[in-house]
Amino acid sequence: MQSMELQNTVKEALNALYHHPDDAVRMQADRWLQDFQRTIDAWQVADNLLHDATSNPETLIFCSQTLRSKVQRDFEELPSEAFFQLRNSLNNLLKKFHRGPPIVRTQISIAVAALAVHVPAKDWGDGGIVNWLRDEMNSHPEFIPGFLELLTVLPEEAFNYKIAARPERRRHFEKELTAQMEIALNILTACLNISELKEQVLEAFASWLRLKHGIPGSVLATHPLVLTALSSLNSDILSEASVNVVSELIHYTASKSSGGVSVQGPLIQVIVPQVMNLQAQLRDSSKDEEDVKAIARLFADMGDSYVELIATGSSEAMMIVNALLEVASHPEYDIASMTFNFWHSLQVVLTKRNSDISFGDETSIEAERNQRLQVFRQSYESLVSLVSSRVQYPQAYQDLSYEDLKEFKQTRYAVADVLTDAASVLGGDATLQILYMKLLEAISCCGNEQSEWRPAEAALFCIRAISSYVSVVETNVMPQVMDLLPKLPHQPQLLQTVCLIIGAFSKWLDAAPSGFSKLPLVIDILMSGMRTSEDSAAAAALAFRHICDDCRRKLCTYCKELFHIYYTAVNGEGSFKGSADDSLHLVEALSMVITELPPEPAKVALEELCASVVTPLQAVINQGPEVLEKKHARELTVHIDRFAYIFRYVNHPEAVADSVHRLWPIFKAIFDLRAWDMRTMESLCRACKYAVRTSGRFMGTTIGAMLEEIQGLYQQHHQPCFLYLSSEVIKIFGSDPSCASYLKNMIEVLFKHTTSLLTSIKEFTTRPDIADDCFLLASRCIRYCPQLFIPSAVFPALIDCAMIGITVQHREASNSVLTFLSDIFDLAKSSKGEEYLSIRDSLIIPRGATITRILVAALTGALPNSRLETVAYALLALTRAYGMQALEWARESVSLIPLTVVKEVERSRFFQALSEAASGADVNTLILSVEELSDVCRRNRTVQEIVQGALKPLELNLVPVL
């Protein structure tokens, strides 16, 4: 009776989900249905409704999905004797829905396949599921379409990690299918006689080929299924299924598990001529675009799979290359771009130094490599011409949607990659020559017409793409390119690209004989770029930075002019269209030139640069505390960020230290009145961090004032940036005895306050940035001042705090905690660490069992899969530090998990891998073992809850430390 009531409730909920006008009711119905799918009653209800002739399509779809999901994820809920009943029921449903609805039949097929993954082959009878399926098809030929779908999904489910099977069982299933490959192909061959099933048979064959092993290529070369697929390629209506089969055959011949191309010659010799026969269809305008795309895909597959063979440059290989060039010339980008991966792979093979070429000495090998490059030279020259036209802005680019514009930019990036591949083969200067001819052609047809800027912009974009491959002393083309730039119209997109190309060739401007003489010319262009549009201003500022970086020595005598450009662009004297972030490129540019000046002129220039930043900040401070407190953060950070760039890039430690000393009253005023404001504090701490990094021990008394300031403010406002500034101070001054008292006090104050904040996993979750920066600082302390940190009163409290935070879900915070613990376990590896091992051991050994239990919990579900490697390393470091004792802690922890979840053999495998890794074996073996244990413990929600319930990672059970 209860089952009937549930069935009716499911129907009512589905009706509400699909048809009720009220969104709230629909959401409530959806939540109820999701919760229902997790119950054990869902098995019987879904099965009953699927067998019920009165169920409507919505009910059938929902129940088939439910049953599929239950078999995949929750099969262990059922008693072992339920298998036969479930198999028979699913078999009956497969027969019932053999003609559809297709979505229902597919879900039932997946459910049967998932059942086969869970249950050993012997339980299906003699020979496993494939034999059982063959017998069913022989007994009930009228249901063959439904059984064919099951045969199709079987190999696919071998790699479906949604199925909550143990890794060992999944491996056995793959072996079972491989052993049954011949039977499966015999079934499919027999079904070829039913003409209306031909396409379905070929799809099933493609699916079985994805197993990549189980049948020799020499057998496949004459197999009826292969011959049928190849002959179907030439039919008027190109079958998607036949293309899928041939594509899989190509991948099969190149896969390691099948022996690769070296042993798959007979099959390759059958495939390649058949695909090559399709080349003419690439040019057939009457051909459906989807068919052309399918043919192009086969050529691309051949190129990708046989690239090593093609690289030999044989006449047969060049026929494939020419076909791929034809694909690359197709007007549809989606088709042409299918070849891009091939051109990259071929370039890698042709240019790699550790080539497989074995022609004796280095000279012979180099000669052979050059000969191969020569063979493909013309192909890559053609490729450059073909792809360079694809980056042109569309006619109505202003009307493009955001998504279309994004797609256009991605196209340009992809073409740029192809051009760099070509430049690797042809050489940058030769590629530049081809693109320069394109530029001349574009300029000749555009003149000064604003509307015809697009071809020239496209050519310049391509030239910029290969800039790093062009010789810095190139004399034939680059001088002419630079001379052309001022003559181009100042259309915003074109000017943006012109500015970017100037930046890209900054090394050429510095090194080429005529390069530096072009500088006044290009600076004028950059100034125009700064005034024209936001995009061109951003490009101009970036280019200016590149020029000042690469030409810094030559620009030292032009400081006055550079300051003029800076003031014009940044201080409102001109009409700079760039953002505040763009202006930072100009600050960086000037800072790099100042670095090249002698000490005294550098000091004067630094003061001038700082003065332009100080003035607006001082003006705000002079208006009084109330004004400074109420200012929007951005009004302050726009100036403070410039200080950060100055301190970072002016590499004159003493001069920077003097500047910081003079500026400290301003910084202190901002610290005192804006400590509540995270954005301002982050900006100011970043500036101080770079000042400390650049100045080092020249900071003198200023560093003491800075530390005192942040200690007091941290206790009031808990800004994480105070911790990362402290990390930088520890790195620079940690080993300086004269700073010991300052630093010891700072360490104790900061960590004592942090541990009082992070008292539970909830607090870690609420304050992940504080946790992240706290434990980064703690790791720095272990590295740079263990003598102050490890004997301190806060060290034990910080270890306890770290144990609480291991399972915080925030990625950076979790990684910082785990890294800190690993650093403690690895203390013996550090140069100063050994003398503190007794302190470490007195703290870790009483906590060892608990730490291990939490780490095992993290591996088995308390943290996401993506953290496995970090957690595994922490566990390994603990085991290396404490040997057999740590292995015993691990054994105790894993033994808390019931044997129904983790079998004895799985436990033993994990312990053995951990023990071997601790003794110096390959860590990758441990990672594989950890992944397997993790997979077992996360295989479904129920198992994960059992594991975490057993390990209780949030219950610390600390032993009091005397």
N, C-alpha and C positions, 0 to 999 in steps of 0.2 A: 504493500500500500504506500509506504513511504517513497518507494521508487517511482510510483505513478505520480505522486504529488510533486516530486522533484522534476519529473519529465514535463509536467504541466507548467511548473515555475520556469523551467528553461525556455519553453516555448513562449511564455508571456514576456520574459525578459528580452528574448530575441525580437519579438514583435515591437516592444517598446524601443529597443535599440535602433531598429530600422525605420519605424513608422511614427513614433510619438513626436508631436510638434514641439514639446518642451525640451530644450537642451539639457536642463538639470536632470530631468527624468532619464534621458538617453545616457548621460554620464553615469548616473546611478546604476542603470541596467548594465552598462559596460563593466563597471567595477564588480558588480555581483557576479557576472559571467566569468570574469577573470579569476575571482576568488573560488568560484565553483570548479573551474578547471583544475585547481590544485587539490581538490578533495578526493578521497578514495572512492566516493560514490560516483564520481565522473566516469569511471570505467563502465559501470553497468548502465548508467543513464544514456551515455553516448552510444553504446552498443545497441541498446533497445530502440532508441530513436532512429538509428540508421537502418535497423531491420523493419521499422514501422512503415508500412506502405502509405500512411497518411501524412508523413513528415514533408513539409514544404522545402524548397531548395535552400532557403536561408538556414533552416534547422540542419539539413544534411551537410551543408558546408561547415557550419560551426562544429557539429558532432564529429565529422571526419577529421577536422583539424585538432579537436580535443583528443580523439583517440590516437592520432599520430603523435601528438605531443606527449601523451601519457606513456606510450610505448617507448618513445625516445628517452624521456627524462625520468619516469617514475616506475619503470618495469619492476624494480625491486620491491615495490609495495605489495606485489602479488605473491601468493604462495607458489612454490616451485611446480606443484601439480596443475597450476592454472594454465601452463603453457599450451597444452594440446587444445584445451577449450578455446583459448584466445586465438590460436592459429586457425582452428576450424572456422571460428566466427569470422575472422578477417578474410579467410579464403571464400566463404560464402558471400561476404560483402563485395569482394573483388569480382565474383561472378555476377552478382546482382547489378553492379554498376559498370559492367564491361563495356557498355555503350555510352556511359556518361551518367550524370554530368562529368565532364573531363576533370574539373578541379577536385571533385569528390573521389574519383577513381585514382587520381594522382596521390592524394593524401592517404588513401587506403594502401596503395602500393608502397609508399614510403614507410608506412607503419609496419607492413610485413617485412620489408627490408631491414628496418630497425630491429625488429624481433630477431631476425637472423644474425644481426651483429651481437646481440645479447646472448644468444643460445648456441652452444657448441654444435658442430655439424652432426654429430652422432644422434642428437635429439630429433633431427629432422628425418631420420631413417638412413638407409644406405646411401652414402655419397653426399649428404648435406642438402641444402635448399635447392641447388640447381637441378640435381637429380629428381628431387620431389616435384619441382616445377615442370620438368620434362614429363614426368608421369601424369601430372594433372593435365597438361596440354594434350597428351595422347588420349587421355580418358574423356576429356571434354573439349574437343576441337572448336566447339561453338563459342568458347570463351577466350580464344587465343588473343584477341586485341588487348583484353585486360591483362592477361599473363605477360604479354610483350612489354607492357609498361613496367610491370614488376621487374622483368629481366633488364630493362633499361636503367632503373634506379638502383638496382643492387650494387653495382660497382661504385656508384656515386656515394652511397651511404658508407662505404668503407672509409671515407675521409671526412665524414660529417661528425664534428666534435660536439654537436648538440646531443648526440646519443651518449647517455650516461653509462657507457661501458668502460670497464677497466682497460688501461692501455695494452696490457698483455692480451686481453681478449680481442681488442681491435686489431692487433698485429696478427693473431691467429685467423681472424676472419679474412683479412687480406690474403693470407696464405691459402686459405680454403678456396677463395674465389680464383686465385691464380691456378690452383690445382684443377679447378673445374672449368677453366677457360675453354678447353677443347669441346667439352659437352655443350657449353653455352653457344659456341660458334656453330656447332652442328645443328642445334635447335634453330638458330637464326638462318642457317643455310636452307634448312627444310622449309622455313616460312617464306623464303624468297619465291617459292612457287605460287604463292597467293599474291597476285599482282597488286591488289589494293593495299597490301600491307608493306609493300617494298620500302616506302619512305620510313615507316616506323621501324622496320628491321634494320635499316642503315643507321638510324639514330641510336638504336640499341648497340649496334656494332661499334659506333664511335665511342659510346660510353665504356664499353669493355676495353677498348684500346687505351683508355686513359689509365688503366692499371700499369701500362708501360712494360709488362713482362708476362711470360707465360706461354708464348708461342714463337717459334723461330721465324725470322724475317724471310728465310728461304721458303718456308711453308706459305707465309702470307703472300709472297710474290705471285703465286698461282692460285690463291684461294678464291673461290667463287664470289665471296662477299667483297673482296678487294676489286676483282675484275668488274663486278656490277657497279660499284661506286665510281670507278674510273670511266667506265663506258657511259654512265649517267652524266658525266661532266659535259659530254658532247651533245646531249639532248637539247631540243629547242627550249624546253622549260628547265632551266638549271635548278636542280634540286638542292635545297639548303642542306638536306641530310647527306647527300653525296659529297658536298664541299666539306662538311664537318668530318666525314670519314677520312677524306684525303688529307685534310689538315692534321688530324690525329695521327695518320700514318706517317706524315712528314716528321711530326714531333717524336713519334715512336722510334723512327730510324735514327734520331739524333740523341735519344735518351741513354744515359749511362747504363741503366738496368737492362736495356735490350742489347747492350754491347756497343752501341754508337755506330757512327757512319763507317767505321773501319770494318765492321762485320755485317753491315746491312746493305752491302753493294747490290745484291740481286733485287731487293725491294726498291731501292733508290732508282735503279735502272728501269724499273717498271713505272715508277711514279713520275719522274722528271719529264720524259717525253710527252706524257699525257697532259701534264700541266702546261708545258711549252706550247702545245697545240692550241691553247686558249689565247695566246698572245694577240692574235688578230682581233679577237672579240673586244679587246681593250679599246680599239679604235672604232668599233661598230656603233654608229650613232643611233641605230634602231634598237640597240640592246637596252634592256631595263637597267636603271642605275644600280639597283640592288644586286643584279647579276654581275655587273662590272665590279662592284665593291667586293663580291664574293671571289671573283677571279683574282682581283688585286690582292686579296687576303692570302690566297694560295701562293702567289709569287713572293709576297712578304714573308710568309712562313718558310718557304724554301730558302730565301736569302738569310733569314735569321738562323735557321737550323744548319745550313750547309756553308756558313761563312768561312770556316777553315778551309774547306775544299775550294770554295770560290777564290780565296786569296792566292791560290797557286797560279791563277791567271791563265788556266788552260782555255782552249777555244770553246769548250762546252760551258765553262764557267762564265766566259764573257757573254755568251748568249743569254744567260740568266741575268747578268748585270745590265745588259741592254734592255731586257724586258722590264727590269726594275726602274730603269731610267724612264721608260715609257709610262710606267705607273706614276712616277714622280712628276711627269709632265701633265697628268690629268687635271683638267680645270677645277674639279672638286677637291678642295683641300683635304677633306676627310679621307679621300682615296689616296691622294698623293702622299699624305703624311704617314701612311702605313709603311712606307719604305725608310723612314727617317732612322729607325732603330738599326736597320741593316747598314746604312752608310756609316753610322757611328761604330758598330761592331767591326766592320771591315777596316775602318781607319785604325782601330785599336790593334787588330791583328797585323796590319801592314807596318805599323810604326813601332810596335813593342820591341824592346831591346832583347828580352829573353825569348826570342822567337824559337819555334820548333825547327827552324831551318838548321840542318846539320850538314854543312858543307866544309867541314874542316876548320881552318883557322879563322880568326876574327875578320881578317881582310876579305876572305871568301864569303863569309856570312853577310858582311856589310854590302858587298857587291851584289849578292843575290837579293838582299832587301831593297837596294836601290833599283834593281831591275824590275822587281815586282811593283814598286811605286811608279815606275815609268809606264808599266802596262796599264795601270788604272788612272794615269794622269788625265787622259782625255775624258774619261767617265766623270771624274770629279770636276773638271772644267765645265762640262755640260751641266752637271748638277748645280754648280754655282749660278749659272745663267737661269736655270729653271726655277730655283727657289727664291732668288732675289726679287722676283716680281711679285711674290706673295705677301710682301710686307707693306704694300702701298695702302695708305689710308683710303677707306671707301669714299665714294663721292659725297654722300650725305652723312659723314661721320658725326656731325653735330646732333643728328637725330637718333643716334644709336642708343639703345637701352643700356643700363648699367651692365647687364649680363652679356650683351653683344659686345660692348666695349672691352669687358674682361676677356672674352673669348678671342677678340682681335689681338689683344696684348699677349695672350698665351701663344697665339699663332706666331707672333713676331719673336717671342723668346725661343720657340721651337726651331724656327728658321735660323735664328742666330746660332743655335747649337749646331745645326747642319753646316753652316758656313765655317764654324771653327773646326769641325771635322775635316772639311775640305782643305782648310788652311794647313792642317796638320800633315796632309798628304802632299799638297801642291807647294807648300811654303807660303808664308804670309805675303811676301812681296809679289809673288805670281798671282795670288788670289786678289790682291789689291789692284793689280793691273786690269783684271777682268772687270772688277767693280767700278774702277775709274772710268772705263769705257762706257759703262752703264750710266755713270753720273754725267759724263759729257753729252751722251745721247739725251738724257733727261733735261739738261740745261738748255740744249739747243732747241728743244721744242717748247720751252716754257718762257724764255726771255724774262721779262719782269712782270709777267701776268700773275697776279695774286692767286688766281683760280688754278694755275697749273704748277703749284708748288709740290704736289704730291709725289711725282716720279723722282724729283731731286731728293726729297726727304727720304724716300725709300732707299735710294742708292747710298745716301750718307748713313742711314741706319745700318746698312749692311757693312759699310766700311768700318764703322765704329765696332761692330760685332767681332771683327778680326784684328782689332788694334793691338792686342797683346802678342800677335803672331808676326806683326810687321817689324822689320829691323829698325832699331832706334836711329840708325844712320842712313836710312833709305833716302836716295837722292833723286830718283826719277819721277815719282808720282806725288809724294807727300807735299813737296814745295808747291806744286801746281794746285793740289787740293786746297791748301791753306790760302793760296792767292784767289781761289774761286769763292771762298766763304764770304768775304765782304760784299761780293757782287750779288748775292742772293737776296730775294725780297725778305723783309722782316715779318713774315707771316708767323704767328705764335708757335704752331707745331714745328714748322721748319726751323725757326730760331732756336727752339728747345733742343732739337737734334743737333744743330750746328754747335751750340754750347757744349752738349755732351761729347761731341766728337773732339772738340778742343781739349776737354778734360781727359779724354781717352788717350790722346796723343801727347800728353804732357812730357813723357819721357823723351819722345822724339824732339819736342821743342827744346829740351835741355841738351840733347846729345848730338843731333844732326848738325852738319856744318852751317846750314842756313836757318836752323830752327829758331835760335834766340832772336834773330833779326825780325822774325815774324811776330814776336811777342806784342809790340805796341798795336799791331793790327788786330790780334785776337783779343786783347784786353778791351779794345773799343767795342768789339762784338759782344763780349761778356757784359759790358756796361749797358748796352742796348737790351740784352737779355734780361738784366735785372729790372729794367723799366717797362718791359712789354706785357708780360702776363705772369701769373703765379707759377705756372709750370716752367716757363723759360727762366724766371728768376731763380727757381730752385736748381735748375740745371746749370745756370751761370755760376751760382754760389759754389756748387759742387766742383765745377771745372776750375774755378779760382783756387779752391783748396788743393786740387791735384797739381796745378801749376806751381803753387807756392811750395808744395811738398817736394816735387821733383826738380824744380829750378831754384831751390832756396839759396844756394850759394851765390848764384849769379844775381839774385834779386836783392841781396844784402845792401847794395848801393842804391836801391830804389825804395827804401823804407818810407820816405816822405810821400812818394806817389801812392804807395800801398795804403798808408794811413788815410790819404785823401779818398781813395776808393772805399775804404772801410767807412769813413764818416759819411760819405755821400750815400752809401747803401743803407747803413744801419741807424745813423743818428738823425734821420729825417731831413738831411740836407738835400737829398734827391728824392726820387719817387720810386723807391725800392718796393717791388710788388711781392717779394718773398715773405715767408713766415718768419717768426722768431727762431724757429728751429733751423731754417735756411741760413739765418745770419750767423749761427754758430759755426758754419763752415768757414765764414770769413774770419771769425775770431781765431779758429784753428789755423787758418792759412797764415795770418800775421804772426801767430805764436811760433809756427815752425820756422819762419824766416828769422825771427828774433833769436831763436835757438842758435843760429849760425853766426850771430854777431859776437865780437869779443866781449868780455865781461862788463866793462864800463858802458859802452854804447847799448848793450843788451839791457842793462839796469835802467837806463834812461828810457829806452823804448818800452820796457815793461811798465814803468811808471805811467807813461803816456797812455798805454793801452788800458791799464787799470783805471786811470782817471776818468776815461770815458764811461766806465761802468759804475764807478763810485758816485759820480755826480747825481744821477737820478735817485740812487738809494739814500744818499746823504740828505737829499731834498725831502724825501719822505720822512726820515728820522727827525729832521729839524722841525717838522710840523707837530711833533709831540707824540707821546705814547698812544693816545687814543686813536690818532690817525693811522699809525703803524699797525695797531691791533685790528683795525677794521678794513684795511686794504684787502682787495681780492688777491689770493695767493699768486695768481699769474702775473700781477703787476710787480711782484717782488722776484719771482723765480726767473722771469725773462732776463733779469740782470744777473742774478746769482749764478745761473747756468753758464753765463759767459765767464765768470770767475773760474768755474770748474774747468772749462776748456783752456783758459789761460794757464792755470796751475798744472794742467795735465800735459800741455804741449810745449810750454816754454821750459826747456831743459837747462835751466841755470839755477841749481839748487839754492845757492846762497841768496841770489836776487829774489827768488820766489819766497824764501823764508822771511826776508826783510819786508816784502810786500804784505805778507800775511800778518806780520807783527804790527805794521802800521794800520792794517785793515781790521785788526782784532776788535777795537771798540765798536765798529759798525756790526761785525758779526755777532758780538756779545749782545748788542741791543736787540738784534733780530732773534737770537736764541732766547733771551729773557722774555720778550713780549709775544713771540709767535710759537712757543714750544708746544702749544695745543694743536697747531696746524700741521698735519702730516705732510702735505705737499711742500710747504716751505721748508720744513725740517729736512725732508729727504734731499731737496735741492742744496741746502746749506751744508749738510753732512757730506754730500757728494763733493762739493767744492773743497771742504776741509780734508776729505780723504785723499784727493789728488794733490793737495798742498803737502800733506804728510808724505805721500809716496814720492813726490819729486824732491822735496827739501831734505827729507831724512833727518839726520841729527843736527842740521842747521836750524831746526825749528826752536831749539833752546827753550827759553822760559814760556814761549807761547803754548807749547804742548801741555805744560802743566796747567795753565789756565783753561785750556780746552777740555782736558780730562775732568777737571774740577766742575766745569760747567755742565758737561753731559751727565756726570754722575748724579748731580742734584736734580737736574731736569728729568732724567729717566725715572726716578722714584715718584715724581709727580705725574708725568704724562705718558710713560710707557711707550715711547716712540721706538719702533724696531731699528730705525736708522741710526740711533745712538749706539746700538750694539754693533752694527756693521762698521761704523767709524772706529769703534774701539778695536775691532778686528784688525784694521789697517795699522793702528797704533801699535798693537801687540806684534805684528809682523815686523815693523821697523825697529821698535825699541825693546822688544821682549828680552833680548840678551844683553841689554845695556845695564850694567850694575848701578849706574848713577840714577836710573829711572825706577829701580826696583821698588822703592817705597810707594811711589806714585801708582805704579801698575798693580802692586799687591792690593792696595786699597781699592783701586778701580775694580779689579777682579772680584773681590769679596762683596763690594756694594752691588755691582750689576747682577752677579749670579744669585746673591741672597735674595734680592728683590724679585728676580725672574722666577726662582723656584717657589716663592710665595704666591706668584700669579698662576703658575702652571701646576695646580694641585690635582687635576683630574683630566681624563681624556676629553671631557666636555670643554675644559678651559683650553686645551691644546687645539681643539677644533675651532673654538671661538677666536683664538689668537695665533693662527698658524705662522704669521710673519715673525712674531716674537720668538716662537719656538725655533723657526728656521735660523734666524740670526743669532739666537742664543747658542745653539749647538755648533754653528759655524765658528763662532767666537771660541767656544770650548775646545774645538779641534785645533784652532790656531794656538791656543794656550799650551796644549800638549806638545805642539811642534816647536814653539818658539820660547816658551818660558815655563817648562815643566817644574822648575825649581820653585816657582812662585805659586803654581796652580795646584799641583798634586798634593803637597803637604797642607794645603789651605783647609780651613774649616768648611768651605762650601763644596769641596769635591765630593764627599759622600752624598750630600743632598742632591747634587747634580746627577749622580748616577741613578739615584732613586727616581728623580724627575724624568730622566731618559727612559727608564723602564715603563713609566706611565705612558710616555708618548710614542713608544715603538709603533703602535697600531693606529696612529693618527692617519686619516685618509689623505690629507693634503700632501701632494707628492714631494715638494721641496722640503717641507718640515720633516716628513718621515725619513727622507734620505739623509738629512743633516743629523737626525738622532742616531740613525743606524751607523753613519760614518763615524760619529763621535765614539760610539761603543766599540766599533772596529779598531779605532785608533788606540783605545785603552787596551784592548786585547793584544794589539800589535806593539805594545810599548817596548818590548825587548828589541824590536827592529830599529828603533830610533837611537841616535848617537848618545843622547843624554838619558834615555829611558831606563836603563838597567838598574840604576841606583834607587829607582822608585818602585821596583817590582814588589817589594814586601808590602808597601802601602796598598798598591793595587790589589794584590792577592788577599789582603785582609778585608778588602771591601767586596771583591768579586766572588770569592769562594762561597761565603754565606748566601750570596744572592744567585749563584750560578744555576741552580736547578730552576729557579723562577725565571731568570733571563732566558734560559734554554726553552722552557715551556712557552714563553711568549713568542720567541722566535719561531718555534715549530708551529704555533698557532698562526703566525703571520704568513708562513709558507703555505699553510693548508686552508687559507680562506679569510683570515682577518685583514689581510692587505690584498690589493689587486694583483693579478698575475704579472703585471708589468714591473713589480718590485721584486720578483723572485731572486734575481741575480744579486741585488744589494743585500737582501736578507740572508741569502745563502752565503755570501762572503762574510757577513758578521758571524754566522754560526761556525763557519770554517775557521775564522780567526780565533774564536773562543776555543774551538777544539784543538787548534795548534798550540794555544797557550796552555791548556790544561789537560791535554792528552786523554788518558783512559778515564779520568774523572769526568771530563766533558762528554765523552762518549756514553758514560753511564747516565749523565743528566739527560742526554738525548734519548737513550733507551727508556728511561723512566717516563719522559714526556710522551713519546710515541705510544708507550704501553697504556697510556690513559685512553687512547682511542680504541673503541671496541673492535674486536677481530672481525665482526661482520662488515665493518667499513674498510679496514686495512688488514689484509691477510698477513700471516706470518712471513710468507715468502717476500711480500712487498716490503715489510719492515726490514727483513734481513738485507735485502738489496740496498735499501737506503743506508743502513748502518755501515755496510761494507764500503759503499762509495764514500761516505763521510770519513771513515777510518783511513781509507787509501789516500784521499785528498789531504788529510791532516798529516800523512806521512810523506807528502811531496808528490803524489800522483797528479795527473792532469786534472785541473779544476773542472774542465768541461764535462768529465764523467760525472762529477758531483752535480753539476747543473742539470744534466739529463735526468739523473736520479731524483733530484728535487722536483723537477717538472713533472715527473711521473707520479711521485707521491702527492703533489699538489693536484694533479689531474684526478687521481683516485678520490681525494678528499673533497673535491669541488664538483663531483660528477652530477650532482643535482642538489636542489635546495635542502631536501630532507637530510641528506648525508652531511652537507656543510653545517647544518644546525647541530647535528649530533657531534661532529668534530669540535666545533667551537664551544658547545656545551660541556664537552669533556675536558678541553684544555683551559677554558676560562681565562682568556688572556688579560681581562681587566681585573682579575683578582690576584694581587701581587704576592700575598703570603710571605712577606719578608721576615727573615730571621733577625731579631734585634742584634745590632752590632755594638759591642762594648767599646 
